[in-house]
Amino acid sequence: MSDYKMNTKCVQSGYRPGNGEPRQIPIVQSTTFKYDTSEDMGKLFDLEASGYFYTRLQNPTNDYVAAKIADMEGGTAAMLTSSGQAANFFALFNICQAGDHIVSSSSIYGGTFNLISVTMAKMGIEATFVSPDCTEEELNAAFKENTKAVFGETIANPALTVLDIEKFAKAAHAHHVPLIVDNTFPTPVNCRPIEWGADIVTHSTTKYMDGHGAAVGGAIVDSGNFDWMANAEKFPGLCTPDDSYHGITYAEKFGKEGAFITKCTAQLMRDLGCIQSPQHAFILNLGLESLHVRMPRHVENGQAVAEFLEKQPQVAYVNYPGLESDKYHERAMKYMPKGGCGVVSFELKGGRKAAETFMKHLKLAAIETHVADARTCCLNPATSTHRQMSDEQLAAAGVPAGLVRISCGLEDKEDLIADLAQALAQIED
């Protein structure tokens, strides 16, 4: 489906039924698969034939949906995981081991920051974090001899900074390592990082791709562009025999188009088992079929809400790359000319007390930890996810007490603005 437009890919890619076969992707709700002979199954274990033997590794429903996401992103291979966190961990751990090093943008989702800075550090993998606004010199200075990957988010959650994909890709490739980009917020409808030099793309499919708060999941897409064998000494896991899998050298057997995802499936999914359920993959596909219709509405609502908030006396500032006043506006227009997403963050001048009042009086926007849903949701970190921190600690962490994050859903933008207006009106001077 690579020659078709994005709208068509969202609906048609990944699964093409044959004569008399189900029109909708079938849910293969089975843990195991039957074969006539041990020889037939043995070929699967030796990676000499394609097929399925245990859903912990692969499942037909998952593969149909992964193939759709790969086509949407312009990649050569993809896999589904149980969550976006699992996708980011697998993407990094697939090429890193104890003694290795990662360069990452500092402006990324807090859970991913913790994954890289704390959990992977306990595994012997170090990281250097750089500002998304760093100079090329500062970025290149972060690399070490043992650096194996560069990581960033297209639009960071919740800071809404925009990654300069070309700059980070240029630095990664100059040091012979891949750039991994989490593209959750814009989705391939609004940005395709591979076209700007990214090598691996990840997603929390829980967000816009599902779009309805129904199914947790993640995805990894390989561009098929990074030449692992040209940098064989850096990537022994891909370029030397895998003793745990019959001595296969993935980069030799599957080439640069298939080595990364094959190893990630045959080794990491086998050992760690973070598979997305076939039921969740089916639900995800339903979301993907309308993604191209939903994303423009999310952007439209986010833009309208950001423009409204920017004019309100109770608001200190608004973060939204679609605003001309936003420091990332020019960069956003380069990488995402159709718009980025529907998430907006803003600080209320009255701090914690103002935020509590505002949140309490919302009627349409629900207070949730979720984002990127069909329904508008809102969160004040100081009174929820970060409530254990003092105002001083919050400010030091870049999450002031009066900060509010709103994820604009698919409702009418005038209704959303009216709800925000009446809640803002309750804040006392």
C-alpha positions as CSV (number, residue, x, y, z in Angstrom):
1,M,0.0,0.0,0.0
2,S,3.1,2.3,-0.1
3,D,1.8,4.2,-3.1
4,Y,-1.5,5.2,-1.5
5,K,-2.2,8.4,0.5
6,M,-2.2,8.3,4.3
7,N,-6.0,8.4,4.5
8,T,-6.2,5.1,2.5
9,K,-3.4,3.5,4.5
10,C,-5.2,4.2,7.8
11,V,-8.2,2.2,6.4
12,Q,-6.7,-0.4,4.1
13,S,-3.1,-1.2,5.0
14,G,-1.9,-4.3,6.8
15,Y,-4.7,-6.7,6.0
16,R,-6.0,-7.7,2.6
17,P,-8.6,-10.5,2.8
18,G,-8.7,-13.1,0.1
19,N,-11.8,-14.6,-1.5
20,G,-14.4,-15.5,1.1
21,E,-12.2,-14.4,4.0
22,P,-13.3,-12.1,6.8
23,R,-13.5,-8.4,5.8
24,Q,-12.5,-7.3,9.2
25,I,-9.2,-8.3,10.8
26,P,-9.9,-11.6,12.6
27,I,-9.1,-11.8,16.3
28,V,-6.9,-14.9,16.6
29,Q,-7.6,-15.6,20.3
30,S,-5.3,-18.5,20.7
31,T,-2.1,-19.0,22.7
32,T,-0.8,-21.8,20.5
33,F,-0.9,-23.1,16.9
34,K,-1.1,-26.6,15.6
35,Y,1.3,-28.3,13.1
36,D,1.3,-31.7,11.4
37,T,4.9,-32.5,12.0
38,S,7.7,-31.6,14.4
39,E,9.7,-30.7,11.3
40,D,7.2,-28.1,10.3
41,M,7.4,-26.5,13.7
42,G,11.1,-26.8,13.8
43,K,11.4,-24.6,10.7
44,L,9.7,-21.8,12.7
45,F,12.0,-22.1,15.6
46,D,15.0,-22.0,13.2
47,L,13.5,-18.9,11.6
48,E,13.6,-20.8,8.3
49,A,9.8,-20.3,7.7
50,S,7.3,-17.7,8.6
51,G,4.4,-18.6,10.9
52,Y,3.2,-18.8,14.4
53,F,3.8,-21.2,17.3
54,Y,3.1,-19.2,20.5
55,T,1.3,-15.8,21.0
56,R,3.8,-14.6,23.5
57,L,6.1,-14.0,20.5
58,Q,3.8,-13.3,17.6
59,N,0.1,-13.5,16.7
60,P,-1.6,-13.0,13.2
61,T,-3.9,-10.2,14.5
62,N,-1.0,-8.3,15.9
63,D,1.1,-8.7,12.8
64,Y,-1.7,-7.4,10.6
65,V,-2.0,-4.2,12.7
66,A,1.8,-3.8,13.0
67,A,2.1,-4.1,9.2
68,K,-0.5,-1.2,8.9
69,I,1.5,1.0,11.3
70,A,4.8,0.2,9.4
71,D,3.1,1.3,6.1
72,M,1.8,4.5,7.7
73,E,5.2,5.4,9.0
74,G,7.1,4.4,5.9
75,G,9.0,1.6,7.5
76,T,9.9,-1.9,6.5
77,A,8.9,-3.9,9.6
78,A,7.1,-3.4,12.9
79,M,5.9,-5.1,16.0
80,L,3.3,-4.4,18.7
81,T,4.1,-4.3,22.4
82,S,2.0,-4.3,25.6
83,S,2.5,-0.5,26.1
84,G,4.4,2.5,24.9
85,Q,6.9,2.1,27.7
86,A,7.6,-1.5,26.6
87,A,8.1,-0.2,23.0
88,N,10.7,2.4,24.1
89,F,12.5,-0.1,26.4
90,F,12.6,-2.8,23.7
91,A,13.8,-0.3,21.0
92,L,16.7,0.8,23.2
93,F,17.6,-2.6,24.8
94,N,17.5,-4.3,21.5
95,I,20.9,-2.6,20.7
96,C,22.2,-1.7,24.1
97,Q,23.7,-3.8,26.9
98,A,25.6,-3.3,30.1
99,G,28.5,-0.9,29.5
100,D,26.8,1.0,26.7
101,H,25.6,4.6,26.5
102,I,22.5,6.5,25.3
103,V,22.2,10.1,24.2
104,S,18.6,11.4,24.9
105,S,16.7,14.6,24.7
106,S,16.0,15.8,28.2
107,S,12.5,16.9,27.2
108,I,10.7,13.5,27.2
109,Y,7.8,11.9,29.0
110,G,8.7,11.5,32.7
111,G,8.2,7.7,32.7
112,T,10.6,7.3,29.8
113,F,13.1,9.7,31.5
114,N,12.9,7.4,34.6
115,L,13.2,4.3,32.4
116,I,16.5,5.6,30.8
117,S,18.0,7.5,33.8
118,V,17.2,5.0,36.6
119,T,16.0,1.6,35.5
120,M,18.4,1.1,32.5
121,A,21.2,2.7,34.6
122,K,20.7,-0.2,37.1
123,M,21.3,-2.5,34.1
124,G,24.6,-0.9,33.4
125,I,23.4,1.4,30.6
126,E,24.3,5.0,31.1
127,A,22.7,8.1,29.5
128,T,23.5,11.7,28.8
129,F,20.6,14.1,28.5
130,V,20.7,17.1,26.3
131,S,18.3,20.0,25.8
132,P,16.2,19.7,22.6
133,D,17.5,23.3,21.9
134,C,21.2,22.4,22.3
135,T,23.6,23.5,19.6
136,E,25.1,20.9,17.2
137,E,28.4,21.3,19.1
138,E,26.7,20.6,22.5
139,L,24.9,17.6,21.0
140,N,28.0,16.1,19.4
141,A,29.9,16.6,22.7
142,A,27.4,14.3,24.4
143,F,28.5,11.2,22.5
144,K,31.0,8.6,23.8
145,E,32.8,5.7,22.2
146,N,30.2,3.4,23.7
147,T,27.1,5.4,22.6
148,K,24.7,3.1,20.8
149,A,21.5,5.2,20.2
150,V,20.0,8.6,20.3
151,F,16.4,9.1,21.6
152,G,13.8,11.9,21.5
153,E,10.1,12.6,21.2
154,T,8.6,14.4,18.2
155,I,6.4,16.5,20.5
156,A,7.4,15.9,24.2
157,N,4.8,14.9,26.7
158,P,3.9,17.1,28.6
159,A,6.4,19.9,27.8
160,L,5.3,20.2,24.2
161,T,8.8,20.9,23.0
162,V,9.4,20.0,19.4
163,L,12.4,17.8,18.4
164,D,14.7,19.0,15.6
165,I,14.7,15.6,14.0
166,E,17.2,16.5,11.2
167,K,19.7,17.9,13.7
168,F,19.5,14.9,16.0
169,A,19.6,12.4,13.0
170,K,22.7,14.2,11.6
171,A,24.5,13.8,14.9
172,A,23.4,10.2,15.4
173,H,24.6,9.2,11.9
174,A,27.9,11.1,12.3
175,H,28.6,8.9,15.3
176,H,27.3,5.7,13.4
177,V,24.3,5.1,15.7
178,P,20.5,5.1,15.0
179,L,18.0,7.8,16.0
180,I,15.0,6.5,17.8
181,V,12.0,8.9,17.9
182,D,8.8,8.5,19.9
183,N,6.1,9.8,17.5
184,T,3.1,9.3,19.8
185,F,1.6,12.8,19.8
186,P,1.6,13.8,16.1
187,T,1.2,10.2,14.8
188,P,2.2,9.5,11.2
189,V,-0.9,11.5,10.1
190,N,0.9,14.7,11.1
191,C,4.6,13.7,11.1
192,R,6.7,10.9,9.6
193,P,10.1,11.0,11.4
194,I,11.6,8.5,9.0
195,E,11.3,11.0,6.2
196,W,13.5,13.4,8.3
197,G,16.2,10.9,9.1
198,A,14.9,8.8,12.1
199,D,15.8,5.1,12.0
200,I,13.4,3.7,14.5
201,V,10.0,5.0,15.4
202,T,8.0,4.1,18.6
203,H,4.5,4.8,19.7
204,S,2.3,4.5,22.7
205,T,-0.7,3.3,20.7
206,T,-2.8,3.9,23.9
207,K,-3.0,7.5,22.8
208,Y,-4.3,8.9,19.5
209,M,-3.9,5.7,17.6
210,D,-6.5,3.9,19.8
211,G,-8.1,7.3,20.5
212,H,-10.8,6.0,22.8
213,G,-9.1,5.1,26.1
214,A,-10.0,1.4,25.4
215,A,-6.7,-0.5,24.9
216,V,-3.2,0.0,26.2
217,G,-0.4,-0.8,23.7
218,G,2.8,0.2,22.0
219,A,4.5,-0.2,18.6
220,I,8.0,-0.2,17.2
221,V,8.7,0.6,13.5
222,D,12.0,0.0,11.7
223,S,12.8,2.3,8.8
224,G,15.0,-0.4,7.2
225,N,17.5,2.4,6.5
226,F,20.2,1.9,9.1
227,D,23.1,-0.3,7.9
228,W,23.9,-2.5,11.0
229,M,26.7,-4.4,9.3
230,A,28.5,-1.2,8.3
231,N,28.8,-0.5,12.0
232,A,29.1,-4.2,13.1
233,E,31.5,-3.5,16.0
234,K,28.9,-1.3,17.6
235,F,26.1,-3.7,17.4
236,P,27.2,-7.2,18.3
237,G,23.7,-8.3,19.2
238,L,22.7,-7.8,15.6
239,C,26.0,-8.5,13.8
240,T,27.4,-11.5,15.6
241,P,25.8,-15.0,16.1
242,D,23.1,-15.2,18.7
243,D,23.9,-18.3,20.8
244,S,20.5,-18.2,22.3
245,Y,18.9,-18.7,18.9
246,H,20.9,-21.3,16.9
247,G,23.8,-19.0,16.2
248,I,21.8,-16.7,13.9
249,T,23.4,-13.4,12.9
250,Y,20.3,-11.3,12.4
251,A,21.8,-8.5,10.2
252,E,23.2,-11.1,7.8
253,K,20.1,-13.3,7.6
254,F,17.5,-10.6,7.5
255,G,19.3,-7.6,6.2
256,K,18.9,-4.0,7.3
257,E,15.2,-4.1,6.5
258,G,14.3,-6.9,8.9
259,A,17.1,-7.6,11.3
260,F,16.0,-5.1,14.1
261,I,12.4,-6.3,14.4
262,T,13.3,-10.0,14.0
263,K,15.8,-9.8,16.9
264,C,13.4,-7.8,19.0
265,T,10.8,-10.5,18.5
266,A,12.9,-13.6,18.6
267,Q,15.0,-12.5,21.6
268,L,13.4,-9.8,23.7
269,M,9.7,-10.7,23.2
270,R,10.6,-14.3,23.8
271,D,12.4,-13.5,27.0
272,L,10.3,-10.6,28.4
273,G,6.9,-11.4,26.9
274,C,5.5,-7.8,26.7
275,I,3.1,-8.8,23.9
276,Q,0.0,-6.8,23.1
277,S,-3.1,-9.0,23.3
278,P,-5.0,-9.8,20.1
279,Q,-8.1,-8.2,21.5
280,H,-6.2,-4.9,22.1
281,A,-4.7,-5.1,18.6
282,F,-8.2,-5.5,17.2
283,I,-9.4,-2.4,19.1
284,L,-6.3,-0.5,18.1
285,N,-7.0,-1.2,14.4
286,L,-10.5,0.2,14.8
287,G,-8.9,3.4,16.0
288,L,-6.4,3.5,13.2
289,E,-9.2,3.3,10.6
290,S,-10.4,6.8,11.8
291,L,-7.1,8.3,12.8
292,H,-6.8,10.5,9.6
293,V,-10.3,11.9,10.4
294,R,-9.7,12.5,14.1
295,M,-6.3,14.1,14.1
296,P,-7.4,17.3,12.2
297,R,-10.2,17.8,14.7
298,H,-7.8,17.3,17.7
299,V,-5.5,19.9,16.1
300,E,-8.4,22.3,15.4
301,N,-9.6,22.1,19.0
302,G,-6.1,22.4,20.4
303,Q,-5.4,25.5,18.4
304,A,-8.7,27.1,19.3
305,V,-8.2,26.4,23.0
306,A,-4.6,27.6,23.0
307,E,-5.6,30.9,21.2
308,F,-8.4,31.4,23.8
309,L,-6.2,30.8,26.8
310,E,-3.4,33.0,25.5
311,K,-5.8,36.0,25.8
312,Q,-7.1,35.3,29.4
313,P,-5.9,37.5,32.3
314,Q,-5.7,34.5,34.6
315,V,-3.2,32.7,32.4
316,A,0.6,33.4,32.7
317,Y,1.6,31.6,29.6
318,V,0.5,28.9,27.1
319,N,2.6,26.1,25.6
320,Y,1.3,25.0,22.2
321,P,3.5,24.7,19.1
322,G,0.7,25.9,16.8
323,L,0.7,29.4,18.4
324,E,2.9,31.9,16.5
325,S,4.1,33.1,19.9
326,D,5.4,29.6,20.8
327,K,9.2,29.2,20.7
328,Y,8.8,26.0,18.8
329,H,6.3,27.3,16.2
330,E,8.8,27.6,13.3
331,R,10.1,24.1,14.0
332,A,6.7,22.7,14.3
333,M,5.7,24.2,10.9
334,K,8.7,22.5,9.3
335,Y,8.0,19.0,10.6
336,M,4.2,19.2,11.1
337,P,2.7,21.7,8.7
338,K,-0.7,20.2,9.2
339,G,-0.4,20.7,13.0
340,G,0.9,18.5,15.8
341,C,-1.7,17.4,18.3
342,G,-4.5,18.5,20.6
343,V,-2.6,18.7,23.9
344,V,-2.1,22.2,25.4
345,S,-0.4,23.2,28.7
346,F,-0.7,26.5,30.5
347,E,0.2,28.1,33.8
348,L,-2.4,29.9,36.0
349,K,-1.1,33.1,37.7
350,G,-2.7,32.1,41.0
351,G,-0.6,29.0,41.4
352,R,-1.8,25.9,43.2
353,K,-5.0,27.6,44.7
354,A,-6.1,28.9,41.3
355,A,-5.4,25.5,39.7
356,E,-7.5,23.7,42.3
357,T,-10.4,26.1,41.8
358,F,-10.2,25.9,38.0
359,M,-10.1,22.1,38.0
360,K,-13.0,21.8,40.5
361,H,-15.3,23.8,38.3
362,L,-14.7,22.1,35.0
363,K,-17.9,20.5,33.7
364,L,-17.0,19.0,30.3
365,A,-13.3,18.3,30.6
366,A,-12.7,15.3,32.9
367,I,-9.9,15.1,35.4
368,E,-7.7,12.2,34.2
369,T,-4.1,11.1,33.9
370,H,-4.8,10.2,30.3
371,V,-4.2,12.2,27.1
372,A,-5.0,11.9,23.4
373,D,-8.5,10.6,23.8
374,A,-11.8,11.3,22.0
375,R,-13.0,13.0,25.2
376,T,-11.3,16.1,26.6
377,C,-9.3,15.4,29.7
378,C,-7.4,17.7,32.1
379,L,-4.7,17.4,34.8
380,N,-3.0,19.6,37.3
381,P,0.2,17.8,38.3
382,A,0.6,19.7,41.6
383,T,-2.7,18.3,42.9
384,S,-2.4,14.8,41.4
385,T,0.7,13.1,39.9
386,H,3.1,15.4,41.7
387,R,1.2,16.2,44.8
388,Q,4.0,15.0,47.1
389,M,6.2,17.9,46.0
390,S,6.3,21.4,47.5
391,D,5.7,24.5,45.3
392,E,9.5,25.1,45.3
393,Q,10.2,21.5,44.3
394,L,7.6,21.8,41.5
395,A,9.2,25.0,40.2
396,A,12.6,23.4,40.2
397,A,11.3,20.4,38.2
398,G,9.8,22.7,35.6
399,V,6.2,21.8,36.7
400,P,4.9,24.9,38.5
401,A,2.0,24.5,40.9
402,G,-0.3,26.4,38.6
403,L,0.4,24.3,35.5
404,V,-2.5,22.6,33.8
405,R,-2.4,20.2,30.9
406,I,-5.5,19.8,28.8
407,S,-5.9,17.2,26.0
408,C,-8.6,18.5,23.7
409,G,-10.9,15.8,22.4
410,L,-13.4,15.7,19.6
411,E,-16.1,17.8,21.1
412,D,-17.2,21.2,19.6
413,K,-14.5,23.7,20.2
414,E,-17.0,26.4,21.3
415,D,-18.3,24.1,24.0
416,L,-14.7,23.4,25.2
417,I,-13.9,27.1,25.3
418,A,-17.1,27.9,27.2
419,D,-16.3,25.2,29.8
420,L,-12.8,26.7,30.3
421,A,-14.1,30.2,30.4
422,Q,-16.6,29.5,33.2
423,A,-14.0,27.6,35.2
424,L,-11.5,30.5,34.8
425,A,-14.2,32.9,35.9
426,Q,-14.3,31.1,39.3
427,I,-10.7,32.1,40.1
428,E,-10.6,34.9,42.6
429,D,-8.1,37.8,42.1
